[in-house]
């Protein structure tokens, strides 16, 4: 068992892409009358793309980036604002 702390490298380019994707998907979900936060959380936790609407191609867009990168962007944004 390794007790060393692991390092996670952040790629700035994918970070910006994650933000753009989250914003686009958020808007598409909102336009269709869904609770965007709940739907995005459901997708990140489960990996099930059916949490995301096809409206404005949001389901395809969100699958362009790994879920861990989306989560990283959310944590970063939250911590920087608080």
FILUMMAR-139070 format. One record per residue (C-alpha): residue number from 1; residue in one letter; chain; y negated, z, x. Coordinates in Angstrom, 1 decimal, always signed. Each point is the difference from the previous one (the first is absolute). Layout:
! residues N
  num  residuo  cadena       v       w       u
  NUM        A       A       Y       Z       X
...
END
This chain:
! residues 82
  num  residuo  cadena       v       w       u
    1        X       A    +0.0    +0.0    +0.0
    2        X       A    -3.4    -1.0    +1.4
    3        X       A    -2.7    +2.6    -0.4
    4        X       A    -2.8    -2.2    +1.5
    5        X       A    -2.8    -1.1    -2.2
    6        X       A    +0.2    -3.8    -0.6
    7        X       A    -3.0    -2.2    +0.2
    8        X       A    -0.9    -2.5    -2.7
    9        X       A    -2.1    -2.9    +1.1
   10        X       A    -2.7    -1.4    -2.4
   11        X       A    -0.8    -3.7    +0.1
   12        X       A    -3.7    -0.4    -1.0
   13        X       A    +0.6    -3.5    -1.4
   14        X       A    +2.8    +1.0    -2.4
   15        X       A    -2.1    +3.0    -0.9
   16        X       A    -2.8    -2.2    -1.3
   17        X       A    +2.5    -2.2    -1.7
   18        X       A    +1.6    +3.0    -1.7
   19        X       A    -3.4    +1.0    -1.4
   20        X       A    -0.8    -3.4    -1.3
   21        X       A    +3.5    -0.2    -1.7
   22        X       A    -0.3    +3.4    -1.6
   23        X       A    -3.5    -0.9    -1.4
   24        X       A    +1.2    -3.3    -1.4
   25        X       A    +3.2    +1.5    -1.5
   26        X       A    -2.1    +2.9    -1.4
   27        X       A    -2.3    -2.4    -1.8
   28        X       A    +2.8    -2.1    -1.4
   29        X       A    +1.8    +3.1    -1.4
   30        X       A    -3.3    +1.3    -1.5
   31        X       A    -0.7    -3.3    -1.6
   32        X       A    +3.4    +0.1    -1.7
   33        X       A    -0.6    +3.5    -1.4
   34        X       A    +2.4    +1.9    +2.4
   35        X       A    -0.8    +3.2    +1.8
   36        X       A    -0.4    -1.6    +3.5
   37        X       A    +0.6    +3.3    +1.9
   38        X       A    +3.2    +0.8    -1.8
   39        X       A    +1.3    -3.5    +0.4
   40        X       A    -0.8    -0.3    +3.7
   41        X       A    +1.6    +3.4    +0.6
   42        X       A    +3.1    -1.0    -1.9
   43        X       A    +0.3    -3.1    +2.2
   44        X       A    -0.6    +1.8    +3.3
   45        X       A    +2.6    +2.7    -0.9
   46        X       A    +2.7    -2.3    -1.4
   47        X       A    -0.6    -3.3    +1.6
   48        X       A    +0.5    -1.6    -3.5
   49        X       A    -2.4    -2.9    -0.3
   50        X       A    +0.1    +0.2    -3.8
   51        X       A    -2.5    +2.8    +0.1
   52        X       A    -2.5    -2.7    +0.9
   53        X       A    -1.2    -2.6    -2.4
   54        X       A    +0.3    -3.7    +0.6
   55        X       A    -3.6    -0.4    -1.2
   56        X       A    -2.1    -1.6    +2.7
   57        X       A    +3.2    -0.3    +2.1
   58        X       A    -0.3    +3.7    +0.8
   59        X       A    +3.8    +0.5    +0.3
   60        X       A    +0.3    -2.7    +2.7
   61        X       A    -3.1    +1.2    +1.7
   62        X       A    +1.1    +3.6    +0.3
   63        X       A    +3.4    -1.1    +1.5
   64        X       A    -1.8    -1.6    +2.9
   65        X       A    -0.4    +3.3    +1.7
   66        X       A    +2.4    +2.9    +0.6
   67        X       A    -0.2    +3.1    -2.2
   68        X       A    -0.5    +2.3    +3.0
   69        X       A    -3.1    -2.0    +0.9
   70        X       A    -1.3    +0.4    -3.5
   71        X       A    +0.7    +3.7    +0.1
   72        X       A    -1.7    +0.3    +3.4
   73        X       A    -3.2    -1.6    -1.4
   74        X       A    +0.0    +2.4    -2.9
   75        X       A    +0.4    +3.1    +2.2
   76        X       A    -2.7    -1.3    +2.4
   77        X       A    -2.4    -0.7    -2.8
   78        X       A    +0.6    +3.4    -1.6
   79        X       A    -0.4    +2.0    +3.2
   80        X       A    -3.1    -1.9    +1.1
   81        X       A    -1.7    +0.7    -3.4
   82        X       A    +0.8    +3.7    +0.0
END
